[in-house]
Amino acid sequence: MKRNFFIILFFFFPGLLFANSKYWIYLKDKDAALSPAISALTMQNRQGLGMASFDTYDLPIMPAYEEAIRGQQVQILHRSKWLNAVSAHMSMEQVARIKALDFVEAVEPIDPGFFIASNRPVERAQMAPVMSQVQAEAFLKQKITAQNITIGVIDAGFYGADSSLSLQQVFGNNRILGIRDYVKPGRAGELLFSTAESFSDMHGTEVMAAISGINPKEQMQYGMATNASFYLARSDYSMREYRGEEDNWIAAMEWMDSLGVRLINTSLGYAKGFSDPKENYKPAEMDGKTSAITKAAQIASDKKGLLLIVSAGNEGDDKSWEVVSAPADAKGVLSIGATNSTLWNKIGYSSMGPESLPYIKPNVSCFSLYGTSLSAPVITGFAACLLQANPKLSNKELIEIIEKSAHLYPYGNNYVGYGVPQASRALALAKAPYLPSHAQLLVAKGRNMTVEVKSQDKLVALYRKKNKKDVISQQIGKVQDGKINLKRIGREKYTTIDLKDRVIEVQWD
């Protein structure tokens, strides 16, 4: 395994860009007579979940439209049947000509701002605490290892994956089912394992290890989905133009869906850009409906039954951003934040959910030393194990079970979501809809309250909230003689007391 990686942020400047910018060309309609561009397995999976086997989103782009676009000397890069759009590099003159075509709905620039959620090695200090935190042993006791589950990983590179000690069982048992390089189409997929052009080319390798890795020498489990199979896609490249390769990401997701994949991990995020400021995202645009990849992710969730597990982002300490990045803002994806290992509260860098969203983001969180890039694959392995336990679960049911199994449920917040998923609770929920409550609601009169607690810890996490989900401040409470003394602050309406095995919600009257 490769060691000595560091957190990487990539900045791109106008001098590095091609002369032509990249655009989405959105089209007006489709031909219902065309055959759906998906596999028989995909249709079978959907029928098994009570969904339509295919719909208009599965119909391909109309060939006549593609021909007309090429007739304007525009080379099509990628096609998205879900968005009914194609991507292309174009000059301003070409943009004007394409906009004038009667079948074109709109032409929009593809945002240039990209970051990798983190890039560090998988190691004992990272994975041992989180395996205990999420109760990975509960899956092992029932011999649940994601057997017969296929996972898609969309990332920046998989250098060294085939020689990684922690992934020997994946490659040795031929559980890599397919590989695609969307950065350099046509290149043999195996070259992703042997060619590295930057540190980011190792990122997907570490993500895979956090999903399914084992260290056989130390008998150390790095991930829970140790018997899963994989489709791998490289969508981003750090050495050329900008990193806003949203079209690569969408193409990879549609490819995996067409093959019958139901579970996809992506530890990539789109936030700020550094070329044309007019094209940069703004925090206010992390609204679940603005970015192309967020739109595509929502289609994947609502129309295709895919479970997308996405890193929330590492912008929590950046005062100019702070919130989650796209597509973690999509309502239908499972967005994963990061916690500390001791108190299970938000670690500083982990991005928060925008207060403007009517739903909670991130959905859940777990421990990670090095970024939400490694907390997301932990929960991907968790979800894969649940799918083995009950293959009939839909993506929405899986999200609901994972949220309900988390240690703060139902009193989530925009710092850590519903908290850390617990495997024992999740397995119980996968077999039956009912789980005994681990939560208590108290109503406080006045501005002071003493709460009796049963906790072995002398320090516990507190979340001071202005409403049911939005945190004013995250604090540490002291347990003295089995009690916590609370004093209401400012606009505070709710206080969440995190006891790990149970949660107390105080409502200030």
ZIMOLIN-V947278 format. One line per field, one symbol per residue. ss: DSSP state (H for helix, E for strand, L for the rest). phi: phi as a letter, one per 20 degrees, with the letter a starting at -180 (. if undefined). psi: psi as a letter, one per 20 degrees, with the letter a starting at -180 (. if undefined). A space follows every 10 residues. Layout:
ss=???
phi=???
psi=???
This chain:
ss=LLLLLLLLLL LLLHHHLLLL EEEEEEELLL LLLLLELLLH HHHHHHHHLL LLLLLHHHEL LLHHHHHHHH LLLLLEEEEE LLLLEEEEEE LHHHHHHHHL LLLEEEEEEL LLLLEELLLL LLLHHHHHHH HHHLLHHHHH HLLLLLLLLE EEEEELLLLL HHHLHHHHHH HHLLLEEEEE ELLLLLLLLL HHHHLLLLHH HHHHHHHHHH HHLEELLLLE ELLLLLLLEE EEEELLLLLL LLLLLHHHHH HHHHHHHHLL LLEEEELEEE LLLLLLHHHL LLHHHLLLLL LHHHHHHHHH HHLLLLEEEE ELLLLLLLLL LLELLELLLL LLLEEEEEEL LLLLLELLLL LELLLLLLLL LLLEEEELLL LHHHHHHHHH HHHHHHHHHL LLLLHHHHHH HHHHHELLLL LLELLLELLL ELHHHHHHHH HLLLLLLLEE EEEELLLEEE EELLLLLLEE EEEEELLLLL EEEEEEEELE LLEEEEELLL LLLEEEEELL LLEEEEEEL
phi=.edlecgcdd dcdgfeeffe eecededebc efefffebef ffffgfffem dffabffeff ffgfffffff feldefecdd ffelbcdaeb efffgfffff ffeeeaccfe feecbegabc ffbgfeegff fffemgffff feldcmgmdd cecdbercgm ffdfgfdgff ffdldeeacc defcgnfggf ffedccdaff fefffffgff ebfcdffeld eebeefdfdc ddcedccedb keeeefffff ffffffffen fdccdbdcbc cedcdegfef fdgfeednbe fffffffffg ffddmedddc ffoddfeefe cmefdfefef feeeedecdf eeemeffgff fefgfffece cffbbbfbfd pfgdfffgff fgfffffffb fefeffffff fffffffege dfbeecmene fdffffffff dbfdcgfdcc dcdddndcbd decdbeeecc ecdecebfce eebdcddeec lmccedcfdk efdbcddedm ebcddddee
psi=qpalrqpppp ppqhiiqrhp rqqpopqhrr oiiqqqmrrh hghggghhjj rqhrahhiqr qphhggghgh ikkpppgqpo hgilqqqqpq rhghggghhi pijpgqppqp pipqqphrnr qprghghghh hggjlhhhgh hjlokkpjpp ppooaiqkpj hijphijghg hhjljohqpp oigmqiqphh ihhippirhi iighghgghi gjqpnhhjlp phrhmijrrq ppppiqpijp crjllhhggg ggghggghij pipppolqqp dqrjeohhiq qqhiimjjig qghgghhhgh ghhijqoppp phrkjhioii fhrqrqjiip hiqoppaqrr hgikrpqghp qrpphipirp qrgrrrpphj rihihghghg hghhhhhghn iiprhhhggg ggghiqiipj mrrjgjcjbp qphggghghh hqiqpqpkqp pqpppbjqqp ppqopiqipq pqopqhahhp pgqprpqpop lkqppqppqd jphqppoojg irqpppop.
